[in-house]
């Protein structure tokens, strides 16, 4: 990613294209009860997959040097793809070649979709490559915040929501979903892991975001067949079926500051702020193992909680919503997709240095991100908490 103000010509292009994507009116997210918040925030353990020193964690398996077109990049790609296939997600590997300052390179994006038959999707994305450096010791750059930790967070999200997503798909398949869930089920969760986000030399329009540029172009010309049963009655391009594109970058270090960058997703930003407040109120950010999460005092403040500072910068005016950070979202935004950019600004002090390693990460901070993304995505998709679901014996047996 690169900090740069958008030129006026770019803003004109943006304003001219904002109707190209799928239009979603701002709305309130479906709010979970405090009991369900506690359940989603604690099960599975939100620390499990973000310990950089645990060989069984997602983060440990991603946190290696992984520039594009290298053996390590393939190892990480295979790990991500296998993890999602094991969860019964539909995984596509989008491979292509492109010219770079170091010659022609191969890149592969990973696209994982929970319900490929759903006519719409919310995308959560991050890049899985690490920046290329030609000489030692910089060629051992790990990119812990940039973006190994965000990738691990996305895999945690898939695992945490998978039971609820499976149960929804089962109810839809067997006609047990009510009208509200039928409508909610028209939107699925898609995770995208981009290759080649980093510039090989200096960030330019052609030496950066290789995977995102390729995929946005591909999806803008790739049509989806009409699906009568799932309410997709006209041929649409892949890119027009994206409701929102949520991009994670430079996350994992302590005390991040996240701003709202785009007016069209200010309501989603506000939703995240509200989720953070609700979770903090019931003690979910309390790292004390002897605390009682979910216990509140009569004034509505959490009992036995530790003080915490918000990750989010308050929105004060429309003007402050405009962003100027070049990242994987750019080619999608140019084609009218609604963008929510979750990126720490200012960037972590270790940005693009050899110090962006495990020592730059803060487990309580990453734990909070895991919890926030779980609740945000579940409420956006209007998933039903486990205690709502039909009993298993109500579902027809497979024939």
N, C-alpha and C positions, 0 to 999 in steps of 0.2 A: 504494500500500500504506500501511498505517497500523499503528503499534504500539499494541496494546490487549490487555489480558488478557481472555480469553473469560469471560463471565458464567456462573454455575453452570447457568442454564437452557440455555445453549448447549451446555455440556459434556454435560448430560443428553440433549439432542437428538442430539449426536454419538454417545454411547454407545448410544443406542437404535437408531441407523441404521447401525452399522458393518457389518452383514451384508448391506446392500443391494447393495454393489458385488461385483465378481468376486473371489473369495477365492483368494489365492496364498500357499502355504506358503513361509516363509523357506527359502532354499536357497543353495548356493554358486553364484556366477557361473561360467560356463564360461571357464576361464583360458586366454588365448593364451600361446604360447611367447614368450620374449624376442625372438626373430627376428621373429615376427609383430607384437609390440608395436612394435618399431622401424619396421616397414613401415607400420603403421596410423598411427603418430604422425608420420610424415614425408611420407606420400604420400596426398593432395596436400599441398603446403606449408601447414602450419597458420597461417602468417602471411598468406597470400595474400588472404583475405577480410576481414581485420580491420584493415587499414591505413586510418585515417580520412582520409588525404590522397591515396589512390590512387583515381582516378575509376572504376577497374575493380573495386574491392572492394565487397562487399555492404555493409559498414559505411558507406562513403562515400555510397552511394545511399539509405541509411535515415536518415542523420544530418542531418535538416532539421526545422524546426518542423512538427509533424504532428498537431495536435489533431483530434478527431473532426469529421466533416462539413466538412472543408476540402479545397481542391484538393491541398495537399501530402499530406494523409492518403491521398487517392486515388492519388497518384503512388507513395507507398511501398507501399500495398496492391497496386497493379498490378505493381510490381517484384517483390515477394515471390511473388505468384501466378504470374507469368511464369517466374521462376527455377525454381519447383517443377514447373510444367507442362513446361518444357523438359527436366526430368529424368524425365519420364513418370510423374509422380505424379498421383493423382486429387485435384483441387483443387475444393473447394466454398466459395463465398462466401455467408456467412450474414448477410443484411442485414435490418435491422429499424429501427424508430423508437421513441424513448422520450422522456419528459419530463425536462428538465434545468432547473437554475436559470436558464438562458438560453433557455428555450423548447424546442420539440420539435426533436430532433436525429436524424440518421441515423447508424447504426453498421453496420459490416460486419466480422464475424470471418472469418478464413481458416482452413479445415480442410484439411490435406493428408495423404492416406493413401497409403502405398506399395502395399498390397495390400487393396483394398476388400472382397475376398471372404474374408479371414481373419476368423474368428469372435471373436478377441480382439485387444486392442491395448495397447501402452504409449504414453502420450502424453507428449511433451515440449512445453512451452508457454512463451510469453512474451507480453507485451502490446506492440503496435507503435505505439500512439498516444503522443503526448507531452502533458504537462500544459498545459491552457489557461490563459493569463494575458491579461487584457483590455487591458493597456496596455504601451507600450514602456518600457524595453527588455526587460522580462520576457517579452513576447509572442514573443521570438525564442528562447525556451527550447528546447534541443535534446534534452535527456534522453539523454545519451550512455550513462550507466550505467543509465538508467531509461526505456526498456529497448532502446535501439538496439543496443548491444553484444550482449545476449542474443539478439536476433533474428538478428543476423549469425552468431552461434555456431550457431544452429539451421540456418541455410542452409548453413553449412560442414559440419555434421553430415550433412545430406541428401546433399550432393555427395560426401563422403568415403565414406559407406556404400553409395551407390547401386550401384556395381558388384557388391558382395557380395549386396545385396538382389535385384538383377536375376538374378544367377546362381542364387540360391535359388529364385526364382519359376519360372525356366526348368526347373530340375531337378524341381520339384513338378509342373509342367505336363506334363512328358514322362515321369513315373514313374521318374526316376533318383535320387530322394532315398531315403536309408535310413530306417529306422523312427525313429531319433532326430531326423533333420531333418524328417520328416513331422510329428512332435509339435511341434518347435520352430516350424515354419512355421504353426502355428495362431495365432501371435501376430505381428502386424505393427507397424510403426512409424507413428505418427500425430503430425504436428506441428500445433499450434494457435497461431495468432497472434490475440490478443484485441484488440478495439477498445474504447475507453472504460473502461480500467482506472482512469484518474485521475479524481478528483473535480473538478468545475468550480469549486466554491467550497470548502466544508468537507466532509471525509469523513463520510458518513452511510450508513445502510443503503440509501438510495435515490439518493444522489449519489456513486456509486463503482461499480466493476466492472460496468458496464452490459453489456458483451459476455459476460462469464462468467456473470452471472445469467441472461441470456437463453438462452445455449447449454445450461447445466445444466438449466434448466426444459424446454427443447425436447427434449433427449435423454432426460429422465426420463419423457416421455410418448410418445416415438417408438419404435415397435417395429421390430425387425429380423426379416425373414422367415427361417424355418428353412432352413438350407443342409445338405442331407444329405451332400454330398460333402466338406464342410469341418467335419463333426462339430458343427454347431449344430442340434440336433434339436428345440428348443423355442423358442417365440417369447420373445425377451428385449428389454428396452429397450436403447437405445443406451448408456445410462450403465452398465448392468450388465455390458457387455462390456469395460469398462476395467479392466485389471489394475493398473496404477499410473499416477499422474498426477504428472509431474515438472515443477515450476514454477521457471523461472529469473527472477531479478529482481535489480536493483542490482549487476550484475557488470561487471567491466572495470577497476576502479580497483585500485591495488596493495595488497597485504597484506590481502586480505579474510579475514574469519572466518565460517565456516559452521557452524551447529549442527544437531544432529538435533532435530526438533520433534515427531515422532510415533512412538509405540512400534511401530505396524504396519509402518513402513518403516525402523526402526533397522538392520535387516540390510542394506538397500540403502545406507544411509549408510555402514555399515562396509565395504561392498563398494567404495564410492568411495574411502574412506581407504586400503584395501588396494591399489587400482589406482594411486593417487598414489604410494604407497611403492614399488611395483614399477617404475613409470616413473622415479621418482627414482633408484632403485638402478642402473638401466642408463643413466643419464646423459641422460634425455630432457628434463630441465629446465635443461640446460647451454646457455646462450646464446652460448658461445664458438664462433665459426665454425670454429676449428681443432681442436675437440674431436672425439673418436671415439665417437659414441653407440653404445651397445650393448656396449662393452668393459668388462668387470668385472675387479676384482683377485681374488686367490685367496680373500679373505675375503668375497667377495660384494658388496663395495661398488664403485660405478661408478668407472672410471678417468677422470681428467681432468674431474671434475664440479665444478660450483660448489655451494656450500652453498645449501640452499633451506629455506624454512619451510613447513610444511603450511598449506593453506587451511582445515583442518577442526579444530574444537574437539573434543577427546576426550569420548566419552560416559562419564560416571561413575556415573550412577544413572538409574533409570526416571523419577524426577521431573523430571530435566533434559530429558527428551524432549518435554515439553509446550510447545507454541509459543503465542505470543500476537500474531502478526502477521497483520493482515487483508490479504488479497490475493486474486487471481483464483481461488485454490483453494477459497475458503470455500464457495460454493454446491455444489461437487462433494463436498467433505468432508461437508457436511450430508446428502448423499444416499448416504453410505457408501463413497465412493471412497478408496482408499489414496493418501496424499499424501506426496511427497518435495519439500520446499520448499528450494530452493537460493537463498538470499538472504543477502547480507552484513549481519551485525549485529555492531557498530553500523552504521547506514547510512553510506554515504560522506559525507564532510563537505560535498560539493557538492550533496547531495540537495535537490531542488526550488529550486535557485538557478540563475542564468544561467551560473554557472561549471561546470555539468554539461555540458561540451562536450568536444571532442576532447582538450583539455589534461588532462582528468580521467582519461583512459584510459592504461593501461600495456600496450604490445604484448606483452612477455613474459608478463604475467599472463593476457591474453586467449588467447595461444598455448597456455598450459598448460590453460586451460579447454577449448579446442577439442580438445586431445589427450585430456583426461579424459573428455569427453562421447563422443568417438569410441569409446574403448575400453569405457567403461561400457555404452553402448548395444549395441555389437557383442557383448559378452560376455553381456548380458542376453538378447538375441535368439538367442544360440548360433549366430551366423553362422560360416560356414566361411571361413578365410583363403584368399586367392587361390591359394596353392600347394597347397591341398587339392582345388580344383575339378576336375571332369572336363574333359578336353580338349574343345575346341569340336567336333572332328569326331566325337565320341561322341554329340552331340545330333542328333536327327532334323532334317532340313531342313524349313522351313515348306512346307506343301503349297499 
